[in-house]
């Protein structure tokens, strides 16, 4: 069974949640981490996770909306983060590649506050770190964050080494399957104990579905590809990824035991 550690399933992405979960289950997906990007989606994914056993939630404000964050939003995210079905704070972080994102000062101010929330509730930070992976690793360390998942990772080997040395985790998306094979070296250099896979649905559909609306049901394509790169069977990788998921997010033991973790 596969785990999708990063998918956007709130209604703002116009997906039928029941259908998405049914297709994912039929495709061998055990769990999905439904990840927020703003306050509305944070509230929604927190509720989703109480309604479907295969769903967990992460709440937070993405760097795209950093300029709109005020004290009341921090307080609301902190409140949502108390739920046992909310297992992470995110996605949060920085983006140095997209000029439509707010000024970097605003991004860093919001990121720092959400890292503080992650530290307070002792739950992993789910990090968007496009174009600034090393900076994000250092900010996590400076904030005293013990657990972090760098989602949709495409950074350098140096950044990978930094985050692994800090005890942080990394997840790979459908980008890994693109014909240019841009992430093979990163996958091979990633310590198995800190690796995860994700769809980032509805974005980044894997090859050969590139350009279509992505769904958690496709995470197995990424898993199969990663297993081939690593020289493992899909079943071996599934077992490792489940252990990593249980270890990072502290999900209930009885869930893990369903699949032999």
N, C-alpha and C positions, 0 to 999 in steps of 0.2 A: 504493500500500500504506500502511496506517495503522500507528501505533505506540501501544500502550497503556502509558503510563509509570507506571501504578500500579494493580496488581491483587493481591488476596490469594488465592493459589492453594495454600496449604499445606492439609494434610488436616484441620486444625481447622475449616475452612470447608466441609468435606464436598463437595468438588467432584472429579469424575473428571478427573484432569489430562489424560489422553490425549484424552478427549472434548472438554474445554475447548479444548485446543490445535488439535484437528482442526476444530472449529467456527470458531475464530478464523481459521485459515488459509483456510478456505473463504469467509470473509467479507472477505478481503483484508487481514488483519492480518499484518504482517511480524515484529514483535517485541513481546514483553510483558516488562515489568519486574515480576517477582514479588517483592512487598514483604512483609517480616516485621513482626510486632508484638511478639514475645517471643522468648525463647531457643529454644524448641522450633521455632517457625516459621522462625527464622533458620537453624538447622541444616538444616531441610528444604528451604528455597528455595535454599540454597547448593548442595545436591545436585541439585535439579531442574535448575538452570541448567547443570550439566555433562552432563545427559542429553538435553536438547532444545535444538537450535540456536536456536530462536526465543525462548528464555527467557534473560533475565539476572536477577540477584538483587540485592536490597538487604537488608542485615541490620541489626537494631537493636531497641530496646525502646521501645514507644510510651509516651507520658506516662501512659496508663491503668495501666501496670504499674511506674511509677517507684518506688513504695514498696518493691518487692521486689528492686530492683537492688543488687547488692553487688560487691565488687572482683572476685570470680571471674567474674561475668557480663561485666564490662568486658573482662577478659582473653580470654574466649571469643569475644566479638564482634570484638575486635581480631584474633584468630587467623583467624576466618572471613573477615574483610575482606581478607585477603591474597590470596584466590583471584582469578584474572583474570576469572572469570565473575561475581564480586560487584562491581558497579559503583557502588554507593552505600551510604550508612549511613542506615538508616531502616526504618520511619518513626520519627522522634524528634521531640520538640518540647514544646509547651505547649498546654493547653486551659483556657480561662477561662470556658467556657460550661456545662460539665457538672459538676454537684455530686458525681457518683459518682467523679470523678477524684481522685487524692490531693491533699494539700495543695500549694499552689503552691511552697513552699520545696523540697519533695521533687522536684517536677517540674523545677524549675530546676537543682537539683543534678545530677540524672541527665542533663538536656539538655546542660549544660555539659560533662560528661565525654564524652558521645557526640560533641559537636562537636569535642572534642580528638582523638578517634579519627579523625573525618573529616579533620581537618587533618593528622594524622600519616600517614595512608595516601593523602592527596591524592585523595580521592574525594568526590563531591557528597553533601551532607547532604540527606536527603529529609524535609521539614519539615511536621509537623502543627502548625498555628498558629491554631486556632480561637479567635477572640475576642481575640487578642493578636498580630496580625501584625506590627505595628511593633516590639513588644518582641522578637519572634523575629528580625527583621532585625537589630536592634541587637546581640543576643547573638551572632549569626553573625559580624557584623563585628568585635565585640570579641574573638572567639575566633580571628580570623585565618583563617576559612573562606573560601576563594576561590570555591567553587562550591556552590550550593544550589538545590534545587527545592522551591518552596512548593506542596505538592500540594493539590488540591481547593480552590483559592483562591476565597474569597468576601469578601475584605477590602475596604478602602476604596481610593479612587484615591490617597490619600496613601501608604498602605502599598505599593501597586503601584509608585508612583514611587520610593519608598525602595529597594525590592528591585531594581528595574530599574537604578537608579543605582549600586547596589552590584555589578552584574553578575550578579545571581541570576536564576533562571528561575521560571516559574509554570505550573501546569497547571490545566486546567478540566475538570470532571466533567460527568455527566449533569444536574446542577443547571442548567447553561446552557440546556438544552432545555425546562425547565419552562415552562408556559404563561404565567407572569407575566414571562418573559424577564428574570430578575433580573441576569444577567451581561453583557448586550449592551454596556453602556457600558465595562465593564472589558475585554472582548475587543477592542473598538475602540481602546482606549487602550494596549493591550499592545504593546510593540515586537515585531515579528514574530520577531526573532532570539532571543527568550527565551520563546516560547510553546510549550506542549505540551498534549496532551489525555490523558484517562485515564478509566477506568470506575470505579475504586475498588471493583471486584467483591469480594464479591457484593452490595455496597450500591449505592444511588443509580442504579438503572436509569433510563435516559433516557426522556423522552416519545417515543412513546406506551406504553412498557413500564413506566412508573413503578409501583412496588409489587411487581414481580416480582423474582426472583433475577437479579442482574446477571451479565454474563459479558463477557470481552474481545471477543467477537464483536460486541458492541454499540458498540464505540468509534467505528465509522464513522458512526453516527447523530450522535454529538457532533461528529465532524469535518465532516460535511456541513452541520450547522447552523452551526458556526463559520465555515466557508467562505462561507456565505450572508451572515452578519453582516458579514464582512470584504469582501464583494464580489469574492471570488476563486473560481476553479473548485476543486473538490475536489482535482484533480491538482496544481494550484499549491500548495495548502496542504500536501498530502502531501509534496511535494518540500522545502518549507521545514521541516516538522516533522522530516523525516529528517535534514536538515542540523543542526538544533538538537540532536537526539538524539545524533548522532555527536560534535558539538562538546562537549556537556555531559558525556557519559559516557565519551568516549574509546574507544568500541567499535572493534573492529578494522576497518581500512580496507576489507578485502575484503568485509565485510558491507555496508558502505555502498555499495560499487561495484555490488552486486547490483541496486540500485535507482537508480543514477545520482547518488549523492550527490557 
